[in-house]
């Protein structure tokens, strides 16, 4: 999947409209570089074996976090900012006005992590799709 030409993220984002349905832009070693358009709320979930890397390309992303005691907090990630959710941390991304994000995750990582309940219709449970 590694390309021999540069990949324009603006063009890649313009190629789809689905929300919460990450597209794999390229791979680096055993990691996917994924982009997604997001709006509304995602589901609470954790990834036990990997940190979660978020780069906001456009808009604003809020990431709600839940610690081991169940206490909740939130971080707001603005355009151009990066944030890492530590492995095993329950989190729920959301965006009131919509955002475009880039994530780096081990190939095969399911975007909904350990969430085992129903997934709302606006979310696709996936390991990422090709552009």
C-alpha positions in Angstrom: 0.0 0.0 0.0 3.0 2.3 0.3 2.9 4.8 -2.6 5.8 5.9 -4.7 4.2 9.4 -5.0 3.2 11.9 -2.4 -0.4 11.6 -1.1 -2.4 14.8 -0.9 -4.5 14.6 2.3 -7.0 17.2 1.1 -7.7 15.2 -2.1 -7.8 12.0 0.0 -10.4 13.5 2.4 -12.4 14.9 -0.6 -12.7 11.3 -2.0 -15.2 10.1 0.6 -18.1 11.5 2.8 -18.6 8.7 5.4 -18.2 9.7 9.0 -16.3 7.7 11.5 -15.1 5.4 8.8 -11.3 5.6 8.6 -9.5 5.3 5.3 -5.9 3.9 5.1 -3.7 6.5 3.4 -0.5 4.5 3.7 1.4 2.1 5.9 4.6 2.7 7.9 6.2 -0.5 9.0 3.4 -2.3 10.8 1.2 0.8 11.3 -1.7 2.2 9.3 -1.9 6.0 8.7 -5.6 6.6 8.6 -7.7 9.6 8.0 -11.4 10.1 8.9 -14.1 12.7 8.8 -15.9 12.8 12.2 -19.0 14.5 13.6 -21.1 13.8 16.6 -20.0 11.3 19.2 -18.1 8.0 18.8 -18.5 5.1 21.4 -16.6 4.7 24.6 -13.8 2.2 24.1 -10.1 1.4 24.8 -7.3 -0.2 23.0 -5.5 -2.5 25.5 -2.4 -3.1 23.3 -1.7 0.3 21.7 -1.7 4.0 22.3 -4.1 6.1 20.2 -2.5 8.9 18.1 -4.7 11.7 16.9 -3.8 14.7 14.7 -6.5 17.2 13.9 -6.3 18.3 10.3 -9.3 20.5 10.3 -11.9 21.5 12.9 -11.8 20.6 16.5 -12.0 17.2 18.3 -12.9 16.6 21.9 -11.7 13.4 23.5 -13.5 12.4 26.7 -11.3 10.2 28.9 -12.2 7.9 31.7 -9.6 6.9 34.3 -9.4 3.6 36.2 -11.7 5.0 39.0 -14.4 6.0 36.4 -13.7 9.7 36.7 -14.2 11.6 33.4 -12.3 14.5 31.9 -11.9 15.8 28.4 -9.3 17.4 26.2 -10.0 19.6 23.2 -7.7 19.1 20.3 -7.5 21.9 17.8 -6.5 22.0 14.1 -2.8 21.2 13.9 -2.6 19.7 17.4 -1.7 16.1 18.3 -2.9 14.1 21.3 -2.0 10.6 22.4 -4.5 8.5 24.4 -2.4 6.0 26.5 -3.1 2.3 25.9 -5.9 0.9 28.0 -7.5 4.3 28.6 -11.3 4.5 28.0 -12.0 7.3 25.6 -14.8 8.7 23.4 -13.9 11.2 20.6 -16.5 13.7 19.5 -16.9 16.8 17.3 -19.8 19.1 17.5 -19.1 20.9 14.3 -17.2 18.2 12.5 -13.5 17.6 12.0 -11.0 15.8 9.9 -8.4 13.7 11.7 -5.3 11.6 11.0 -4.6 8.5 13.2 -1.6 6.2 13.4 -2.5 2.7 14.6 -1.0 -0.8 14.3 -2.4 -2.5 11.2 -5.5 -4.5 12.0 -6.5 -2.3 15.0 -10.3 -2.1 15.2 -11.4 1.5 15.5 -14.0 0.6 18.2 -11.4 -1.2 20.4 -12.9 -3.2 23.2 -16.5 -1.8 22.7 -18.7 -4.9 22.6 -22.1 -3.3 22.5 -24.1 -2.0 19.6 -22.6 0.6 17.4 -24.8 3.6 16.3 -25.6 3.7 12.6 -23.3 6.7 12.0 -20.2 4.6 13.0 -18.5 1.9 11.0 -16.7 -0.8 13.0 -13.6 -1.4 10.9 -9.9 -1.9 10.7 -9.8 0.8 8.0 -10.7 0.8 4.4 -8.5 1.6 1.4 -8.9 5.1 -0.1 
